[in-house]
Amino acid sequence: MNELGLQTGLTIVVLGASGDLARKKVIPALFALYCQDLLPEAFHIVGFARRPMTDEAFRANVMEKLTCRYVPGHSCADYMERFLSRCSYMSGEYDSRDAYLDLYQAMRLLEGDASANRMYYMAIPPFLFLDVAEALGGAGLVECGPGATWSRAIIEKPFGRDRTSSDHLVSCMGKVFTEGQTFRIDHYLGKEIVQNLLVLRFANRVFDPLWNRQHVASVHIAWKEDIGVGNRAGYFDDYGIVRDVVQNHLMQLLALVAMEPPTSFDAPHVCDEKVRVLQCIAPLAFDRLALGQYAAARFQGQDCAAYRGESGVPAGSCTPTYAAAVLHIDNDRWDGVPFFITAGKALDERTTEIRLRFRPVSSTRFHETGAALPPNELVIRVQPDEAIRLAITNKAPGLDMRLVPSELDLRYQAAFAAKIPDAYECLLLDVIRGDRSLFVRWDELAAAWDIFTPVLHELEARLVQPELYPFGGNGPESARALARRFHLG
Ligand SMILES: NC(=O)c1ccc[n+]([C@@H]2O[C@H](COP(=O)([O-])OP(=O)(O)OC[C@H]3O[C@@H](n4cnc5c(N)ncnc54)[C@H](OP(=O)(O)O)[C@@H]3O)[C@@H](O)[C@H]2O)c1
């Protein structure tokens, strides 16, 4: 028996198995779990998609992305061979009951007489979620195993386009998979340092008393990518940066930074507090949002196309690739503290950071000039190169009293010997364990949509043109003007 203590088998059906997410993230994460003996003895992975493919072709396709991070090089080939022998593939239409009846027969054949739990990973475009869930349910694949087994569905954002469509998705999917069976992935929640946020806040006496409006002047959550939309242009143009990044990933980070301490770290208590803090945020006002779209420029020695020049983007598209928003949380802890949220593609670097700027020290006794000391900042770097840095003022070593800005710097790579798991490894293991604390509950989703739905509708109604910014730059001037308006520096 392995570490999970699972005697029951596990069949993982990856819908959309011919796609990028399945090949680059989902199946490599399952391999990583397998290498660490974290899958049940009797597990099977069945890929399902429309494209015809033999089992061998499917295995060859997924093998290219498996890595030997957890097993020594010389035995990795054996691990891969054993893992791939549990992988098979079936092609079929996503809404076809017959295809799923065939899938069921194939699963039963693999599982034999043993009982098996089932995981359905929907690595498919979002417009297919409902058809697939309904077809799976209609073919009797949900909770159809003998004995006390479970069926769980995993879906990836975007969960709808606004509050109404999100509610519709939640309610229709709920007719097949109950809320308890539905695992909505926001892969930022699986990132190591994001899981550390509550530990940092509540397991350290030095931070907890300062984490409020008396001491924090502003919070900046920044997401930057140094590439354009690439081959996801069709999808992206339909959604834009607010729906693709801000409403989900950045609101999850904000909720973890700003929520009150939960009664326990169990899923319901953590989700309750996240919902509560999101519900304290008023819908984003139109004048607290700045939007941009990248224009052609030379960056890192290459001529980079404008967003409107990307294949699959309509010539006059006004879809924003950059957004900056100022939000306020209407509660005692955060009253008056601006939360500055920025997200942009085709910027100068790839980073995600959370930055808490503390109020300046009022005393001027260290400075004869009376100039203010630089404020302390706590920076939590989510990616790449996970780190936690605290900017402080320090005496420069020497005979004079000279103050210099310095940093306390915790870099994960240097500080911890352990390998940092990929977010998908952690999330898939939690689905198997039934731990829902890193997944998005329906009411968190609703609360996050309530913040953005009115402004998204207004933008669409007014056909607002985003300000152009050069590929590889630092975003539109209007975002910097918004920051200055709220003294965000
Ligand atoms: N890729 C990522 O890193 C990433 C990150 C976050 C979220 N997501 C989300 O995860 C899901 C899957 O992502 P992905 O990048 O793997 O998507 P994808 O490659 O575009 O699609 C996955 C598979 O779905 C099928 N498919 C694609 N377009 C279809 C269409 N119009 N009609 C019917 N079937 C279609 C294709 O398989 P067949 O043609 O063989 O059926 C394709 O191989 C999406 O919901 C995406 O938004 C992806």
The ligand as a Gaussian input file, in Angstrom:
#p B3LYP/6-31G(d) Opt

LIG

0 1
 N       -2.557000      25.518000     -21.655000
 C       -2.462000      26.061000     -20.458000
 O       -1.365000      26.201000     -19.908000
 C       -3.716000      26.475000     -19.693000
 C       -3.568000      27.253000     -18.551000
 C       -4.706000      27.596000     -17.822000
 C       -5.941000      27.181000     -18.254000
 N       -6.071000      26.449000     -19.375000
 C       -7.399000      25.989000     -19.749000
 O       -7.352000      24.581000     -19.869000
 C       -8.157000      24.137000     -20.942000
 C       -7.345000      23.358000     -21.948000
 O       -6.224000      24.092000     -22.382000
 P       -5.356000      23.694000     -23.648000
 O       -4.333000      24.722000     -23.794000
 O       -4.934000      22.267000     -23.585000
 O       -6.427000      23.861000     -24.808000
 P       -6.396000      23.385000     -26.313000
 O       -5.085000      22.743000     -26.650000
 O       -6.873000      24.507000     -27.140000
 O       -7.571000      22.317000     -26.335000
 C       -7.464000      21.029000     -25.756000
 C       -8.114000      20.035000     -26.699000
 O       -9.490000      20.350000     -26.854000
 C       -9.897000      20.065000     -28.194000
 N      -10.435000      21.273000     -28.817000
 C       -9.810000      22.442000     -29.005000
 N      -10.610000      23.322000     -29.634000
 C      -11.769000      22.681000     -29.834000
 C      -13.004000      23.052000     -30.453000
 N      -13.177000      24.279000     -30.961000
 N      -13.996000      22.157000     -30.465000
 C      -13.830000      20.949000     -29.938000
 N      -12.676000      20.527000     -29.369000
 C      -11.669000      21.375000     -29.326000
 C       -8.668000      19.626000     -28.965000
 O       -8.657000      18.205000     -29.011000
 P       -9.332000      17.370000     -30.200000
 O       -9.455000      18.261000     -31.383000
 O       -8.403000      16.222000     -30.418000
 O      -10.622000      16.965000     -29.618000
 C       -7.524000      20.080000     -28.108000
 O       -6.398000      19.233000     -28.210000
 C       -8.786000      25.404000     -21.479000
 O      -10.015000      25.561000     -20.819000
 C       -7.854000      26.505000     -21.090000
 O       -8.521000      27.737000     -20.985000
 C       -4.973000      26.095000     -20.111000

